[in-house]
Amino acid sequence: MDDKTVTSATPPLVLSRGNLALAYDDPFSVAPTAPTTAVAGALSFWMVVHVNAMAVDNAGVIGMDYSTLPSNVEIVEWKNGLGQIEYNDRPRLRENFIDITPYCSLFQQYMNLVIGITLDQAKKIQIDLIAALFDSKRQAPYHHPVAAGDYYWDASDATMFPSTIPAIQDLISKLNQLIGQLNPAIPALNSAGQSTVSQVNNTVVVGGNTLSNAVNINIVTQVNALVNEINSHAIAPEISIYTEFNNNIANPQAGNVARLSADLQTSGQSAGPDLITCAAPGLDGNLTAFASLSGSCSASYLSTNAYSVGNYFSDITDTWTISWTPVANAAGSNQSWVPVGSTTPVNVTPAEQAAIMQGIASRTTNLTTTKNTKTNEVNVLTTISAVIAYDVTAGWPAV
């Protein structure tokens, strides 16, 4: 291990341009790598009107023109996503605000007054402003009339989270009810399935095997016996007949034909004035007659009939007797919501709750698209002057 390498250390604080800062000096820490594009961070700034001063993070300037602000504004501060404003015409107690829009144009003045500001620093300020505008707009009161009246509804994170708790509780209750029925039902399903498998094995498989044996014994064996009967009582006699025919008809006939040919040959004798050829001395006896066929066919019918196949199957018993109580739909209930500016809650039906929540969600989706678009537009700018001139307040959907 390098003797300058440490696994954990607290970087020392140093005085840098009049401000305390972390010293990125080896071996205490490593300076972070600069990102390729600026990303949104937590915007922090303050304005003091009577001295024309403004600071973002720890970089302050003098010479701001606050003439666009109301004359009773004395101090404006923004930290951790919440703004505070102090007026000079009343006790110096600060009041909260969440809409940063009235102060965005003053950042262009500020960046022009910061000596040595870099392109990345200017981009980060603008993108932080875009993120702050997004947060303030998505949490702005949402207008939606209900049966109880025409109201605006608090869409801030602190209010939205608790408003979903009753619906979540309803869902949990229904889920628990469903689980309560499924837990005993699953083992019953397993048992019924095992019973069915056992019945199939005992009834179908055994019955099928018995049927196969019966087919082998009563059909295959009998067919084989029939084949043997045919071979012994039909094919064999046919061969015997063929042999008898050859021995008693075909062969003797061939001999007789030969004899006739020999006996009927011309001898060259003449008779009368003309030459006449005749056989001499002629036949010397009677031709041999064909012998009668001998042998007989003793084929007979099968002596045994094929047995019938018995009924080896039986009905499978119904084992699916699991009880089930249908689970009712998760029904929402009326909720008591307090409209913006009201001191009395009003009843909001489930349908009205859904419409309000969906409206806020749709608005947030549109705002997110705009935020991402504007952030990308800032990141592609290549000069400090172009970044400073970019209007972060333009192009947002109405809230």
C-alpha positions as CSV (number, residue, x, y, z in Angstrom):
1,M,0.0,0.0,0.0
2,D,1.3,3.5,-0.8
3,D,2.2,5.4,2.3
4,K,0.0,8.3,1.1
5,T,-3.1,6.1,0.6
6,V,-5.8,6.2,3.3
7,T,-9.1,4.4,3.6
8,S,-10.8,7.1,5.7
9,A,-9.9,10.6,6.8
10,T,-11.5,13.9,7.5
11,P,-10.2,16.5,5.1
12,P,-8.9,19.7,6.8
13,L,-10.6,23.0,6.4
14,V,-8.7,25.8,4.7
15,L,-9.4,29.5,4.2
16,S,-10.0,30.0,0.4
17,R,-10.9,33.5,-0.9
18,G,-12.3,34.4,2.5
19,N,-14.4,31.2,2.8
20,L,-13.8,28.0,4.6
21,A,-13.4,25.1,2.2
22,L,-12.3,21.5,2.1
23,A,-8.6,21.1,1.2
24,Y,-8.3,18.4,-1.5
25,D,-4.7,17.7,-0.6
26,D,-3.2,14.2,-0.8
27,P,-3.3,12.1,1.2
28,F,-6.4,13.4,3.0
29,S,-8.9,13.2,0.1
30,V,-9.2,13.0,-3.7
31,A,-10.8,15.8,-5.7
32,P,-14.0,14.6,-7.4
33,T,-13.9,14.0,-11.1
34,A,-15.8,16.7,-13.0
35,P,-19.0,15.3,-14.6
36,T,-19.4,15.4,-18.3
37,T,-22.8,17.1,-18.0
38,A,-24.1,19.3,-15.2
39,V,-26.7,17.7,-12.9
40,A,-29.1,19.2,-10.6
41,G,-28.1,19.7,-7.0
42,A,-29.6,21.4,-3.9
43,L,-29.8,25.1,-4.8
44,S,-28.8,27.4,-2.0
45,F,-28.8,31.3,-2.3
46,W,-29.5,34.5,-0.4
47,M,-30.3,38.0,-1.4
48,V,-29.9,41.1,0.8
49,V,-31.7,43.9,-0.9
50,H,-30.5,47.0,1.0
51,V,-26.8,46.3,0.3
52,N,-27.5,44.9,-3.3
53,A,-25.8,41.7,-2.4
54,M,-26.4,38.1,-3.5
55,A,-24.6,34.8,-3.0
56,V,-25.0,31.3,-4.4
57,D,-23.4,28.7,-2.2
58,N,-20.3,30.5,-0.9
59,A,-19.7,32.9,-3.9
60,G,-21.1,36.4,-3.2
61,V,-21.3,39.5,-5.3
62,I,-22.2,43.2,-4.7
63,G,-24.0,45.5,-7.2
64,M,-27.3,43.7,-7.8
65,D,-30.3,45.6,-9.1
66,Y,-33.4,44.6,-7.1
67,S,-35.7,47.2,-8.6
68,T,-38.0,44.4,-9.9
69,L,-38.8,43.2,-6.4
70,P,-41.4,44.8,-4.2
71,S,-39.9,47.6,-2.1
72,N,-40.8,46.0,1.2
73,V,-38.6,42.9,0.5
74,E,-35.5,43.0,2.6
75,I,-34.0,39.4,2.6
76,V,-34.6,36.4,0.5
77,E,-33.1,33.0,1.3
78,W,-33.5,29.6,-0.3
79,K,-32.2,26.4,1.3
80,N,-33.1,22.7,1.1
81,G,-36.0,23.3,-1.3
82,L,-37.7,25.9,0.9
83,G,-37.6,29.7,0.6
84,Q,-37.9,32.3,3.4
85,I,-38.5,36.0,2.9
86,E,-38.1,38.8,5.3
87,Y,-40.0,42.1,4.9
88,N,-38.9,45.6,6.1
89,D,-42.4,46.9,6.9
90,R,-43.3,44.5,9.7
91,P,-41.6,42.6,12.5
92,R,-38.6,40.9,11.0
93,L,-40.0,37.4,11.2
94,R,-39.5,35.4,8.0
95,E,-42.3,33.9,5.9
96,N,-42.0,30.7,3.8
97,F,-42.4,30.5,0.1
98,I,-42.0,27.7,-2.5
99,D,-42.3,29.5,-5.9
100,I,-38.8,30.6,-7.0
101,T,-40.0,32.1,-10.3
102,P,-39.9,35.8,-9.3
103,Y,-36.2,35.5,-8.4
104,C,-34.9,33.5,-11.4
105,S,-34.1,36.5,-13.7
106,L,-31.9,37.9,-10.9
107,F,-29.5,34.9,-11.4
108,Q,-28.5,36.3,-14.8
109,Q,-27.3,39.5,-13.2
110,Y,-25.6,37.4,-10.6
111,M,-23.6,35.3,-13.0
112,N,-22.5,38.3,-15.0
113,L,-21.1,39.8,-11.8
114,V,-19.2,36.7,-10.7
115,I,-15.6,37.1,-11.8
116,G,-14.1,34.0,-13.4
117,I,-17.3,31.9,-13.5
118,T,-16.8,28.8,-15.6
119,L,-19.1,27.2,-18.2
120,D,-19.8,24.2,-15.9
121,Q,-20.6,26.5,-12.9
122,A,-23.0,28.6,-15.0
123,K,-24.7,25.4,-16.3
124,K,-25.1,24.0,-12.8
125,I,-26.7,27.2,-11.5
126,Q,-29.2,27.2,-14.4
127,I,-29.9,23.5,-14.0
128,D,-30.4,23.9,-10.2
129,L,-32.9,26.6,-10.9
130,I,-34.7,24.3,-13.4
131,A,-34.9,21.6,-10.7
132,A,-36.1,24.1,-8.1
133,L,-38.8,25.3,-10.5
134,F,-39.9,21.7,-11.1
135,D,-40.2,21.0,-7.4
136,S,-42.2,24.1,-6.7
137,K,-44.5,23.6,-9.6
138,R,-45.2,19.9,-9.0
139,Q,-46.1,20.8,-5.4
140,A,-48.3,23.8,-6.3
141,P,-52.0,23.5,-5.1
142,Y,-54.1,21.5,-7.6
143,H,-57.5,22.7,-8.6
144,H,-60.3,20.1,-8.8
145,P,-64.0,20.7,-8.0
146,V,-65.7,18.0,-5.9
147,A,-69.3,17.5,-4.8
148,A,-68.6,19.3,-1.6
149,G,-67.4,22.4,-3.4
150,D,-64.8,24.0,-5.7
151,Y,-61.4,23.7,-4.1
152,Y,-57.7,23.7,-4.5
153,W,-55.8,20.7,-3.0
154,D,-52.4,20.7,-1.3
155,A,-50.1,18.7,-3.6
156,S,-47.0,19.1,-1.4
157,D,-45.0,16.0,-0.5
158,A,-45.8,16.5,3.2
159,T,-49.6,16.3,2.4
160,M,-49.6,13.8,-0.5
161,F,-47.9,11.0,1.4
162,P,-50.4,10.9,4.3
163,S,-53.3,11.1,1.9
164,T,-52.5,7.7,0.4
165,I,-52.4,5.9,3.8
166,P,-56.1,5.0,4.0
167,A,-56.1,3.5,0.5
168,I,-53.0,1.5,1.4
169,Q,-54.6,0.3,4.6
170,D,-57.7,-0.9,2.6
171,L,-55.4,-2.8,0.2
172,I,-53.5,-4.4,3.1
173,S,-56.8,-5.5,4.7
174,K,-57.9,-7.1,1.4
175,L,-54.5,-8.7,0.8
176,N,-54.6,-10.2,4.3
177,Q,-58.1,-11.6,3.7
178,L,-56.9,-13.1,0.4
179,I,-53.8,-14.6,2.1
180,G,-56.0,-16.0,4.9
181,Q,-58.0,-18.0,2.4
182,L,-55.1,-19.0,0.2
183,N,-53.0,-20.4,3.1
184,P,-55.5,-23.3,3.9
185,A,-56.6,-23.7,0.3
186,I,-53.1,-24.5,-1.1
187,P,-52.5,-27.6,1.1
188,A,-56.1,-28.8,0.2
189,L,-55.3,-28.4,-3.5
190,N,-52.1,-30.4,-3.0
191,S,-54.0,-33.1,-1.2
192,A,-56.7,-33.3,-3.9
193,G,-54.1,-33.4,-6.6
194,Q,-52.3,-36.2,-4.9
195,S,-55.5,-38.1,-4.5
196,T,-56.3,-37.7,-8.2
197,V,-52.9,-38.9,-9.2
198,S,-53.4,-42.0,-7.0
199,Q,-56.8,-42.7,-8.5
200,V,-55.4,-42.4,-12.0
201,N,-52.6,-44.8,-11.2
202,N,-54.9,-47.3,-9.6
203,T,-57.8,-47.1,-12.0
204,V,-56.4,-46.0,-15.3
205,V,-52.9,-47.4,-15.3
206,V,-53.8,-50.7,-13.7
207,G,-57.0,-51.0,-15.8
208,G,-55.0,-50.2,-19.0
209,N,-52.4,-52.9,-18.1
210,T,-55.2,-55.4,-17.5
211,L,-56.8,-54.5,-20.8
212,S,-53.5,-55.0,-22.6
213,N,-53.1,-58.5,-21.0
214,A,-56.7,-59.3,-22.1
215,V,-56.0,-58.2,-25.6
216,N,-52.9,-60.3,-25.7
217,I,-54.6,-63.4,-24.4
218,N,-58.0,-63.1,-26.1
219,I,-57.2,-61.4,-29.4
220,V,-53.5,-61.8,-30.3
221,T,-53.4,-65.5,-29.2
222,Q,-56.6,-66.3,-31.1
223,V,-55.4,-64.5,-34.2
224,N,-52.2,-66.4,-34.1
225,A,-54.2,-69.7,-33.8
226,L,-56.3,-68.6,-36.8
227,V,-53.1,-68.0,-38.8
228,N,-51.8,-71.5,-37.9
229,E,-55.2,-73.1,-38.9
230,I,-55.0,-71.3,-42.3
231,N,-51.4,-72.4,-42.8
232,S,-52.1,-76.0,-41.9
233,H,-55.5,-76.5,-43.5
234,A,-55.5,-74.2,-46.5
235,I,-51.9,-73.5,-47.6
236,A,-50.5,-77.0,-47.1
237,P,-53.4,-78.8,-49.0
238,E,-53.0,-76.3,-51.8
239,I,-49.4,-77.3,-52.1
240,S,-50.4,-81.0,-52.1
241,I,-52.9,-80.3,-55.0
242,Y,-50.2,-78.6,-56.9
243,T,-47.9,-81.5,-56.5
244,E,-50.6,-84.0,-57.5
245,F,-51.4,-82.0,-60.6
246,N,-47.7,-82.0,-61.7
247,N,-47.3,-85.7,-61.0
248,N,-50.5,-86.9,-62.6
249,I,-51.3,-84.4,-65.3
250,A,-48.5,-82.2,-66.4
251,N,-45.6,-84.7,-66.3
252,P,-47.6,-87.6,-67.9
253,Q,-49.0,-85.3,-70.5
254,A,-45.4,-84.3,-71.5
255,G,-44.5,-88.0,-71.8
256,N,-47.5,-88.7,-74.0
257,V,-46.8,-85.8,-76.3
258,A,-43.3,-87.0,-76.7
259,R,-44.5,-90.5,-77.5
260,L,-47.1,-89.2,-80.1
261,S,-44.4,-87.2,-81.7
262,A,-42.2,-90.3,-82.1
263,D,-45.0,-92.5,-83.3
264,L,-46.4,-90.1,-85.8
265,Q,-43.1,-89.4,-87.7
266,T,-43.1,-89.7,-91.6
267,S,-41.2,-92.7,-93.1
268,G,-40.9,-91.6,-96.7
269,Q,-43.1,-94.3,-98.2
270,S,-45.1,-93.6,-101.5
271,A,-48.6,-94.7,-102.6
272,G,-50.1,-94.3,-105.9
273,P,-48.9,-92.0,-108.7
274,D,-48.4,-89.1,-106.3
275,L,-45.8,-89.1,-103.5
276,I,-47.7,-89.5,-100.2
277,T,-46.0,-89.3,-96.9
278,C,-47.5,-91.2,-94.1
279,A,-46.6,-92.5,-90.7
280,A,-45.2,-96.0,-90.5
281,P,-45.7,-98.3,-88.9
282,G,-48.4,-96.0,-87.1
283,L,-49.5,-96.2,-83.5
284,D,-48.6,-99.3,-81.8
285,G,-51.1,-99.0,-78.9
286,N,-53.5,-96.8,-77.0
287,L,-52.4,-93.5,-75.6
288,T,-51.8,-93.4,-71.8
289,A,-54.8,-91.8,-70.0
290,F,-54.3,-89.0,-67.4
291,A,-54.2,-90.4,-63.9
292,S,-56.7,-89.2,-61.3
293,L,-55.6,-86.7,-58.7
294,S,-54.9,-88.2,-55.3
295,G,-54.8,-86.7,-51.8
296,S,-57.4,-84.7,-50.0
297,C,-57.8,-81.3,-48.1
298,S,-58.7,-81.8,-44.5
299,A,-59.0,-78.1,-43.4
300,S,-61.6,-77.3,-40.7
301,Y,-63.0,-74.2,-39.0
302,L,-61.4,-72.8,-35.8
303,S,-62.6,-74.8,-32.9
304,T,-62.4,-71.9,-30.3
305,N,-64.0,-68.5,-30.3
306,A,-62.1,-65.3,-29.2
307,Y,-63.0,-64.2,-25.7
308,S,-64.6,-60.8,-25.1
309,V,-62.5,-58.0,-23.3
310,G,-64.0,-57.2,-19.9
311,N,-64.6,-53.7,-18.5
312,Y,-61.6,-53.0,-16.3
313,F,-62.1,-49.2,-15.7
314,S,-64.0,-47.6,-12.9
315,D,-65.1,-44.0,-12.3
316,I,-62.6,-41.6,-10.6
317,T,-63.9,-40.1,-7.4
318,D,-64.4,-36.3,-7.3
319,T,-61.7,-35.0,-4.8
320,W,-62.1,-31.3,-5.6
321,T,-64.2,-30.3,-2.6
322,I,-62.1,-27.2,-1.5
323,S,-64.2,-24.5,0.0
324,W,-63.7,-20.9,-1.2
325,T,-65.3,-17.7,-0.2
326,P,-65.0,-15.0,-2.9
327,V,-62.9,-12.0,-1.8
328,A,-64.8,-8.8,-2.3
329,N,-63.2,-5.9,-4.3
330,A,-61.1,-3.5,-2.4
331,A,-63.6,-0.7,-2.0
332,G,-62.4,2.8,-1.1
333,S,-64.1,4.9,1.4
334,N,-64.9,8.6,1.7
335,Q,-62.0,10.5,3.2
336,S,-61.9,13.9,4.9
337,W,-59.5,16.2,3.1
338,V,-58.8,19.8,4.0
339,P,-58.8,22.1,1.0
340,V,-56.1,24.8,0.6
341,G,-57.1,27.8,2.8
342,S,-59.8,25.9,4.6
343,T,-60.1,25.1,8.3
344,T,-62.7,22.5,7.9
345,P,-62.3,19.1,6.2
346,V,-64.7,18.0,3.5
347,N,-65.8,14.6,2.4
348,V,-64.1,13.3,-0.8
349,T,-65.4,10.2,-2.5
350,P,-63.1,7.4,-3.8
351,A,-63.8,8.5,-7.4
352,E,-63.0,12.1,-6.5
353,Q,-59.8,11.0,-4.7
354,A,-58.7,9.0,-7.7
355,A,-59.4,12.0,-10.0
356,I,-57.4,14.4,-7.8
357,M,-54.4,12.0,-7.5
358,Q,-54.5,11.2,-11.2
359,G,-54.6,14.8,-12.1
360,I,-51.6,15.6,-9.9
361,A,-49.7,12.6,-11.3
362,S,-50.4,13.7,-14.9
363,R,-49.3,17.2,-14.1
364,T,-46.0,15.8,-12.6
365,T,-45.4,13.7,-15.7
366,N,-45.7,16.8,-17.9
367,L,-43.5,18.8,-15.6
368,T,-40.9,16.1,-15.6
369,T,-40.8,16.1,-19.4
370,T,-40.2,19.8,-19.4
371,K,-37.5,19.6,-16.7
372,N,-35.6,17.0,-18.6
373,T,-35.9,18.9,-21.9
374,K,-34.7,22.1,-20.4
375,T,-31.8,20.4,-18.6
376,N,-30.7,18.9,-21.9
377,E,-30.9,22.2,-23.6
378,V,-28.6,23.8,-21.1
379,N,-26.1,21.0,-21.2
380,V,-25.6,21.3,-25.0
381,L,-24.8,25.1,-24.8
382,T,-21.1,25.8,-25.4
383,T,-20.6,29.4,-24.2
384,I,-21.0,31.0,-20.8
385,S,-23.0,33.9,-22.4
386,A,-25.4,31.5,-24.0
387,V,-25.9,29.7,-20.6
388,I,-26.5,33.0,-18.8
389,A,-29.0,34.1,-21.4
390,Y,-31.0,30.9,-21.3
391,D,-34.5,31.5,-19.8
392,V,-35.2,28.8,-17.3
393,T,-38.8,30.1,-16.7
394,A,-40.1,29.7,-20.3
395,G,-42.0,26.7,-21.6
396,W,-43.4,25.2,-18.5
397,P,-47.0,23.8,-18.6
398,A,-49.6,25.7,-16.6
399,V,-50.1,24.5,-13.1
